[in-house]
Amino acid sequence: MNKTLLLILCDFLLLNLLALTRWDKNEIPSQTPIVANQPASAQQDVVAALRLTLEEERTNREKLAHDLTTTQNESRSRATVLDQARARTTELSERLQKTEQESIRIAQQAGVESERTRAALEAARAEATALRQAEDKLKTESDSLRSQLTSANISARTSEERSRLTEANLRTAEEEKKKLLEQNQSLSQGVTRLAEKSGEISKEIREYRPVAPNSLYSDYLTRRATILLIAERPSAQGSGSRRRETKSILLTDGTRTVALLPLAQTPFTLGDALGSWSSLAGTLTLPHPSNFPKPLSSLYALKQGDPRLLLAPVELAETERTSTSAYRIAADPFRFPKTLLISPNGEAYGECTFRLSPNLPGYLEMDSRFLNRLQGEYAPTSGDLVLTLGGEFLGIMINDHSCALVTSLELGLPLPLDAKGADRSVGETLSSLKRATASLDSQLR
């Protein structure tokens, strides 16, 4: 029970007892036994409660005294341990100071001993040097005496041996000179071969390194040629003049240089087979510095390749001037996984992937998916020029998904540009090209 509550209860009972007691009468009525018994019982309860409270208080005090004694004992033991630790620390500190002093003394003693040893070693070295010098001096003197003794015997033979030695030295010098010349020649040849090898390696690295499409396109714009063709048909076959000017690309295989253009970019069509013309004329304008038109005598079909590709030969006198403008035919057309496509008029360009088709030899299948067009990528179209990313010529698009490879510049059937229109050979050539085109696969027509 709570002590405060117990005290309140006791006070309440005591006040009731005092209030119920009648102090003015000595006689107790008949009911007094009942009334007297009640205060006596309450007083006993109070005394019992007070006794119980005193017992609990005594117990708590004994417990507190016992806890205080235990705490004091623990404090004494901890103080004893702390004093022992302090004494141990003091002892270790004294030992550490003694050890440091001993280390300093030993180091000083070792320094003194090392100085003594170094001095003794230097003295021994000086003594050994002096002995060596004395020994060398004795050897020199003995050698001098020995040479003086033998010089008299040798002097007679010295002149003969000297002459023979001189001749031998001359021969040896000549042989060494020859060997040095041979070595110099071999070294110069090796250097030359090394330079050629490094040049070949550099060239190979450049060939296998892709060129930026922007650079290839900018280079193409400065290397284009211009072909102008004018054709007039007789009145029976539809009178009128056809004039077509187109940009062309110059190609070379190392022996000849030609300008390449598709049949679709000329005044001729396959529907003109077996037709005749009253006048045919053409000019070729090469890029700078030969940028003035020169007449064309004839066009030629490509002998090995798609029949719809035509060649315009460049005169031999102009070949050297156009050497920097002509594109090389790709020696390894499949070196790079992508190609550069340039529109026929040179207004657009872009990269495009391709793959080989085993059923269509001599042609490449270009990636012309409709999704690419929706994504804004360059879409191949007929007449696009196809270059490798190494700057070599690959072929021309004959439709929006097939590229005709150009692997040879050998001339085929001619299309003479006769100003008088005296023969029908152009119509016959177009008829042959029409038959060759009809024999192609349906995907290539």
Residue pairs with C-beta under 8 A, 6 or more apart in sequence:
3 53
3 56
6 49
6 53
7 53
9 49
10 46
10 49
10 50
13 42
13 43
13 45
13 46
14 46
16 42
17 39
17 42
17 43
20 35
20 38
20 39
21 39
28 36
207 335
207 390
208 335
208 390
209 390
210 336
210 389
210 390
211 389
211 390
211 391
213 340
213 349
213 350
213 351
213 389
216 340
216 387
216 389
216 391
217 340
217 342
217 349
219 391
220 249
220 342
220 346
220 385
220 387
221 346
222 287
222 288
222 325
223 249
223 250
223 287
223 324
223 325
223 326
223 327
224 247
224 248
224 249
224 287
224 346
225 247
225 248
225 249
225 250
225 259
225 284
225 285
225 286
225 287
225 325
226 245
226 246
226 247
226 248
226 284
226 285
226 293
227 245
227 246
227 247
227 248
227 259
227 261
227 282
227 283
227 284
227 285
227 296
227 312
228 243
228 244
228 245
228 282
228 283
228 285
228 293
229 242
229 243
229 244
229 245
229 266
229 267
229 280
229 281
229 282
229 417
230 241
230 242
230 243
230 267
230 279
230 280
230 281
230 282
231 241
231 242
231 267
231 268
231 277
231 279
231 280
231 281
232 239
232 240
232 241
232 242
232 277
232 278
232 279
232 280
232 421
233 239
233 240
233 242
233 275
233 276
233 277
233 278
234 276
234 277
234 278
237 275
237 276
242 267
243 267
244 265
244 266
244 267
246 261
246 265
246 266
246 344
247 344
247 345
247 346
248 259
248 260
248 261
248 284
248 312
249 259
249 260
249 327
249 385
249 393
250 257
250 258
250 259
250 260
250 286
250 287
250 314
250 322
250 325
250 326
250 327
251 257
251 258
251 259
251 260
251 326
251 327
251 328
251 329
251 393
251 406
251 409
252 258
252 319
252 323
252 326
252 327
252 328
252 329
252 409
253 328
253 329
253 408
253 409
256 313
256 314
256 319
256 409
257 313
257 314
257 318
257 319
257 322
257 323
257 326
258 311
258 312
258 313
258 314
258 409
259 284
259 311
259 312
259 314
260 309
260 310
260 311
260 312
260 396
260 406
261 309
261 310
261 312
262 308
262 309
262 310
262 382
262 383
262 396
262 398
263 269
263 270
263 308
263 309
263 310
263 433
264 308
264 382
264 383
265 344
265 383
266 299
266 310
268 415
268 426
268 430
269 430
270 308
270 430
270 433
270 434
270 437
272 426
272 427
272 430
273 427
273 430
273 431
273 433
273 434
274 424
274 427
274 428
274 430
274 431
275 424
275 426
275 427
275 430
276 421
276 424
276 426
276 427
277 418
277 421
277 426
278 421
279 419
279 420
279 421
280 416
280 417
280 418
280 419
280 421
280 426
281 295
281 417
281 419
282 295
282 296
282 299
282 312
282 417
283 293
283 294
283 295
283 296
284 293
284 294
284 295
284 296
284 312
284 314
285 291
285 292
285 293
285 294
286 294
286 314
286 318
286 321
286 322
286 325
287 322
287 325
289 321
290 318
290 321
290 322
294 315
294 318
296 312
296 417
297 416
297 417
298 414
298 415
298 416
298 417
299 310
299 311
299 312
299 414
299 415
299 417
300 310
300 311
300 312
300 313
300 411
300 412
300 413
300 414
300 415
301 307
301 309
301 310
301 311
301 411
301 412
301 413
301 414
301 415
301 429
301 432
301 433
302 309
302 310
302 311
302 406
302 408
302 409
302 410
302 412
303 408
303 410
303 411
303 412
304 407
304 408
304 410
305 362
305 404
305 405
305 406
305 407
305 408
306 362
306 363
306 396
306 398
306 404
306 440
306 444
307 432
307 433
307 436
307 437
307 440
308 398
308 404
308 433
308 437
309 396
309 404
309 406
310 415
311 409
311 411
313 411
314 322
327 387
327 391
327 392
327 393
328 392
328 393
329 392
329 393
329 406
329 407
329 408
329 409
330 388
330 390
330 392
330 393
330 394
331 392
333 388
333 392
333 394
333 405
334 356
335 388
335 390
336 388
336 389
336 390
337 353
338 351
338 352
338 353
338 354
338 389
339 351
339 352
339 353
339 354
339 366
339 386
339 387
339 388
339 389
339 394
339 403
340 349
340 350
340 351
340 352
340 386
340 387
340 388
340 389
341 349
341 350
341 351
341 352
341 366
341 378
341 380
341 384
341 385
341 386
341 387
341 397
342 348
342 349
342 384
342 385
342 387
343 349
343 381
343 383
343 384
344 383
344 384
344 385
348 378
349 378
350 377
350 378
351 378
351 389
352 366
352 367
352 368
352 378
352 380
353 366
353 367
354 364
354 365
354 366
354 367
354 403
355 364
355 365
355 367
356 364
356 365
357 363
357 364
357 365
359 441
360 402
360 441
360 443
360 444
362 404
362 405
362 407
363 398
363 402
363 403
363 404
363 405
363 444
364 386
364 394
364 395
364 402
364 403
364 405
365 401
365 402
365 403
366 380
366 386
366 397
366 401
366 402
366 403
367 380
368 379
368 380
368 400
368 401
372 379
373 379
379 400
380 397
380 400
380 401
380 403
381 397
381 400
382 397
382 398
382 399
382 400
383 396
383 397
384 396
384 397
385 393
385 396
386 393
386 394
386 395
386 396
386 397
386 403
387 393
387 394
388 394
393 406
394 403
394 405
394 406
395 403
395 404
395 405
395 406
396 403
396 404
396 406
397 403
397 404
398 404
398 444
399 444
401 443
402 443
402 444
404 444
413 429
413 432
413 433
414 425
414 429
415 425
415 426
415 429
415 430
416 423
416 425
416 426
418 426
437 445
438 445
